[in-house]
Amino acid sequence: MSDLVAFLNARLDEDEATAKASVMPEWMISESGEFGYIVAAVGTETTGESIADAWQEDVAVHIARHDPARVLREVEAKRAMLAELTRWPFDYRPGCNDPIRLFVHLLAAPYSDHPDWRAQWAG
């Protein structure tokens, strides 16, 4: 299980670094001609410039909703959860129904497409 915890911490580090690398402190959605909606940065030198075109409103909403600030809050929350979960002894054997083991696996599951993911972590 310590390998899975290390894997999850590394993914959270990657998420944090990617979010911090973004210079866009705020994101918004604004109407714009034929594209319908454009996700644009505001509050920086790039105000009004298109960051990504979205052909559908729901795509633009999704992009704006998952801005770097939100990612950083999510990383912080997941780290706090992982720290709390790993304070307690748990049964790490595959197939075990230990709820703490299950929660750690669920936290890591979104990263199952990462090249370092191991099949035995799937459940």
N, C-alpha and C positions, 0 to 999 in steps of 0.2 A: 504494500500500500504506500510505502514511502516513495516509491518510484512514481506512483500516480500523483501524489501530493507535489512532488518536485516538478512533474510534467505540468500540473495545473498552475503552479506558481510561475513557471516559465512562460506559459501562455498569457497569464495576467500581466507579467512584465512586458510582453510583446504588445498587448492591447494598450497598456499605459503609455509605452514609448511611442506607439503610432498616434495615439490621441494627443500627446504632448507635442509631437512634431507638427501638428496642424496649427497654423497661425490664426485660424479663424475662431475668435472667441464666441461669436454668436452666429446662428444660422437662421434664415427666415425663408418663407415662400412668398413669391410675388407673382402676379399675373404678368404675362408678357406675350403679346401677339399670337402667332400661330403655334408656338410650343405649348401654350396654355399656362405652364408654370415653370419657373426657373428657381433653383435653389441658389441663393446668393449669400455671400458673406456681408455682414454689416458691422459697423464699429471698427473697421480697419481701413487701411489705404485702398483696399479692394472693394469698397462699398459700391454696390450696383453692378459689379462684374459677375458674369455667370460662372458658377463653379460646376454645375451639372445641369443639363437639360433633362427634364422628365416629361415624357409624352402624356403621362396620365397623372392626375392630381394625387392619387394614392401613392405613387412612386415618389413624388416630391415630398409628400408628408412623411414618408418613411425615412428618406434621407435627412430631412431636417430634424426629425425626432431622435435620430441616432447620432447627434452631433458629438464632437470630442468631449465637451463638458459632461454630457450624460455618460459617455463611456468611462470617463475617469471616476464618476460617482459609482458606477456599476462595479468597476474594478475594486474600489475601496470597500464596497459592501461585500463582495465575494471574498476578498482577503480576510475581512472580519469574520465571516461565516466559517471559512476554512480554518482560521486560527482557533475559533471556538470548538469546532468539530474535532480537531486533532489534539485538543487538550485531554480528551476523554479516551480511555482504552476502548478499542473496538476489535472485532474479529475480522481480519483482512482476508480470510480464506475465500477463494472463488466459490460462488454459490451460497455463501453465508447470507442470512437475512438480517444481519446487524444493521439497524437503521442509520448509524453514523457512517458505516461503509457505504450504504446506499446513497446517502446525501452527498458524500464526496464524489462518488461515481456520477451522480446527477449534475454536480457542478462542472465536472470535466467533460460530460457528454457533448456539449456544443463544439468541442475541439476534436471530435472524432475523425475529422477529415485532415487533420494535421499529419505530416509524415512521421512524426515520432509517436503517434498513437499506437497502442498495442491492443490487439484483438481481445486479450483477456480482461481488459478494462471495460468491455462492453456490458458487463452485467455481473 
